[in-house]
Amino acid sequence: MYKNILIPVALDHDTDIQGTIAIARRLLADSGKITLVAVVEDVPVHVAEYVTFEPAEHIREDLEQRLREIAKGQGDLEVAVLSGKPGVAIPDLASETSAELIVINSHKPGMEDYFLGSTASRVVRRSHCAVLVLR
């Protein structure tokens, strides 16, 4: 059983978040915690100079609100919104928080994923803890 589990959540993909949480709970030790994690990618510098407001901050606030709605009333769920590349930020958070398991959903790969790699595969390669990839 794991005391600290991370669940990366990409709200722009059609995934069964409640199903993922249920699987994580089966692996959760008594008094353990699950953290729902979303990552906001940084705006490229060449784009940021033309933007007059902070789009990342609006996106961050929206993601945090949506994650809090998912976690509402579920005492073992925490929420974290990070900035950066998901394939790097998620394993970094796992290391910083001493997470023992990451439960991540993976989509069925298309041709572009064979060349670019998916977030799930990057998380698996970079993580120092166990990673459960769901399909």
C-alpha positions as CSV (number, residue, x, y, z in Angstrom):
1,M,0.0,0.0,0.0
2,Y,1.1,3.5,-0.8
3,K,0.9,6.5,1.5
4,N,1.4,9.2,-1.1
5,I,0.0,8.9,-4.7
6,L,0.0,11.5,-7.5
7,I,-2.6,11.5,-10.2
8,P,-1.8,13.7,-13.2
9,V,-5.0,15.1,-14.7
10,A,-5.2,16.5,-18.2
11,L,-8.7,18.1,-18.2
12,D,-8.5,18.7,-21.9
13,H,-8.5,14.9,-22.6
14,D,-11.6,12.7,-22.2
15,T,-10.5,10.4,-19.3
16,D,-12.4,8.8,-16.4
17,I,-10.9,10.8,-13.5
18,Q,-13.2,9.2,-10.9
19,G,-12.2,5.8,-12.2
20,T,-8.6,6.7,-11.8
21,I,-9.2,8.0,-8.3
22,A,-11.0,4.7,-7.5
23,I,-8.0,2.6,-8.6
24,A,-5.6,4.8,-6.7
25,R,-7.8,4.4,-3.5
26,R,-7.5,0.6,-3.8
27,L,-3.7,1.1,-3.6
28,L,-3.8,3.8,-0.9
29,A,-2.6,3.0,2.7
30,D,-4.7,4.0,5.7
31,S,-4.3,7.8,6.3
32,G,-2.6,8.1,2.9
33,K,-3.1,11.0,0.5
34,I,-3.8,11.4,-3.2
35,T,-2.8,14.6,-5.0
36,L,-4.5,15.5,-8.3
37,V,-1.9,17.3,-10.4
38,A,-2.4,19.5,-13.5
39,V,0.4,21.2,-15.4
40,V,0.2,24.5,-17.2
41,E,2.8,24.7,-20.0
42,D,4.7,27.9,-20.2
43,V,3.8,30.4,-22.9
44,P,6.7,30.6,-25.4
45,V,8.7,33.8,-25.1
46,H,8.0,34.8,-28.7
47,V,4.3,34.7,-28.0
48,A,4.4,36.2,-24.5
49,E,5.8,39.5,-25.7
50,Y,2.6,40.1,-27.7
51,V,0.1,39.2,-24.9
52,T,-1.1,42.0,-22.7
53,F,-2.5,39.8,-19.9
54,E,-1.2,36.8,-18.0
55,P,-3.0,33.9,-19.8
56,A,-1.1,31.3,-17.8
57,E,-2.5,32.7,-14.5
58,H,-6.1,32.5,-15.9
59,I,-5.6,29.0,-17.0
60,R,-3.9,28.1,-13.7
61,E,-6.9,29.5,-11.7
62,D,-9.4,27.7,-13.9
63,L,-7.5,24.4,-13.6
64,E,-7.2,24.7,-9.8
65,Q,-10.9,25.5,-9.6
66,R,-11.9,22.5,-11.7
67,L,-9.6,20.1,-9.7
68,R,-11.1,21.5,-6.5
69,E,-14.6,20.6,-7.8
70,I,-13.4,17.1,-8.5
71,A,-11.9,16.8,-5.0
72,K,-14.8,18.4,-3.2
73,G,-16.0,16.4,-0.2
74,Q,-13.2,13.8,-0.7
75,G,-10.9,14.3,2.3
76,D,-8.0,12.2,1.0
77,L,-7.7,14.3,-2.1
78,E,-5.3,17.3,-2.5
79,V,-4.8,19.5,-5.5
80,A,-1.7,20.9,-7.1
81,V,-1.2,23.0,-10.3
82,L,2.3,23.3,-11.7
83,S,4.0,25.2,-14.5
84,G,6.3,23.7,-17.0
85,K,6.5,20.6,-19.2
86,P,4.2,17.8,-17.8
87,G,6.8,15.1,-18.5
88,V,9.3,16.9,-16.3
89,A,7.1,18.7,-13.7
90,I,5.2,15.6,-12.6
91,P,8.3,13.4,-11.8
92,D,9.9,16.5,-10.1
93,L,6.8,16.9,-7.9
94,A,6.9,13.2,-7.1
95,S,10.5,13.5,-5.9
96,E,9.9,16.7,-4.0
97,T,6.9,15.3,-2.1
98,S,8.3,11.8,-1.7
99,A,5.4,10.3,-3.7
100,E,5.6,6.5,-3.8
101,L,3.3,6.0,-6.8
102,I,2.0,8.0,-9.9
103,V,-1.2,6.7,-11.4
104,I,-1.4,8.2,-14.9
105,N,-3.8,7.7,-17.8
106,S,-2.5,7.1,-21.3
107,H,-4.3,7.5,-24.5
108,K,-4.0,5.1,-27.4
109,P,-0.9,6.4,-29.3
110,G,-1.2,7.9,-32.7
111,M,1.6,8.2,-35.2
112,E,2.7,11.6,-33.7
113,D,3.2,9.9,-30.3
114,Y,5.7,7.5,-31.8
115,F,7.9,10.4,-32.9
116,L,7.2,12.9,-30.0
117,G,6.5,10.5,-27.2
118,S,3.5,10.9,-24.8
119,T,3.4,12.5,-21.4
120,A,2.9,9.1,-19.8
121,S,6.0,7.7,-21.4
122,R,8.1,10.7,-20.3
123,V,6.8,10.4,-16.7
124,V,7.7,6.7,-16.7
125,R,11.2,7.4,-18.0
126,R,11.9,10.3,-15.5
127,S,10.2,9.1,-12.3
128,H,12.1,7.6,-9.4
129,C,9.0,6.0,-8.0
130,A,6.5,3.4,-9.2
131,V,4.2,4.5,-12.1
132,L,1.0,2.8,-13.0
133,V,-0.1,3.6,-16.5
134,L,-3.8,3.1,-17.2
135,R,-5.4,2.5,-20.6
